[in-house]
């Protein structure tokens, strides 16, 4: 899982992949660490997908501009467009299962 670069938008970062998982998280968020590990594992099991981490400590303004107000928030991008978003308490496994429908 790579981290969003300064000056880069999430849309730019995921536009080249048919499917991308974006995690907005924080170093102080324990659930974020668990999600991070699971998303990295999922990415390894699905070649051609992209997993992107957006640390809120460094990208708070960008996150707020797209409506992300807290951690953890996970988005699914399909064909360069936002398809799903979950925040707070949710099942990551269910979200990833729903995301797989865009893999063909």
Protein Blocks (a to p, Z undefined) as FASTA:
>chain_A
ZZddehiafklmmmmpmbdcdddddfklmklmmmmmmmmmmmmmmghiacddddfklmmm
mmmmnopabdcdddddeehiafbdcehjadfklmmmmmmmmnZZ
